[in-house]
């Protein structure tokens, strides 16, 4: 789960004194304003991801108490590319790939919610994302 109000997202504090103060104490979303929310996944170009192809993404919006406000389950797929096109692309980008300027990963945007409306009594505080369908084979890169 990603706490929208936290100064950090890649770790969780088990003691309150270790937890940094929130970036803001106010709402991030405006009340009664509709929003389009999507998840951006950085997926490595691995054999497992190419073979998997389709996978599911579950996104859950939570309030302060961790109770679900809304849940969305969507299917997504790893972008298809023929071996020939992939080889040519890697050959053209060989120098930046070797220098680490370009990563061998694909960005997948998954639309999670259309017209999500923030409620004044139930503010959105955190977002929980889960990969479904053959999760053992799906490799996900974390981006900071």
PyMOL commands that set and color helices and strands:
alter all, ss='L'
color gray80, all
select helices_A, chain A and resi 16-18+47-52+83-92+94-99+135-137
alter helices_A, ss='H'
color red, helices_A
select strands_A, chain A and resi 2-3+34-44+54-62+68-77+105-117+126-132+140-141
alter strands_A, ss='S'
color yellow, strands_A
deselect
rebuild
show_as cartoon
